[in-house]
Amino acid sequence: MMKKKYNISVEATLEVIGGKWKCVILCHLTHGKKRTSELKRLMPNITQKMLTQQLRELEDDGVINRIVHHQIPPKVEYELSEYGKTLEGILDLLCAWGDTHITKVYGDKFSMLEEGILNEKLKEDNQ
């Protein structure tokens, strides 16, 4: 295997969590284990194929664990690994910056956020 060289360390971070969906998946997993169907419901705009691919890549990079429950029907859950939990600070900062950005551009962030369990919690926390 050829050693890879990065021009700047953030390239290594983006290699693992970059793209449209990985941070979103990881943010959902910071709130606990999720089944694939739960993630799909929380992320209605992602295709099943893309979700499966992103989950595999995150698992290959060691930031999430795939837990298979041997039962009928089979049950698979995903959770942040111990290594993945080290990303929580970054993910929190990305969410906070996103809140600030939405407010700056659109005024009221809650009018721009989809209805959902995480956003309902945000509303409650801000009241």
Secondary structure, DSSP 8 states (H G I E B T S, - for coil): ------SSTHHHHHHHH-SSSHHHHHHHHTTS-EEHHHHHHH-TTS-HHHHHHHHHHHHHTTSEEEEEE-SSS-EEEEEE-HHHHTTHHHHHHHHHHHHHHHHHHHS-GGGTS-S-HHHHHHHHHT-
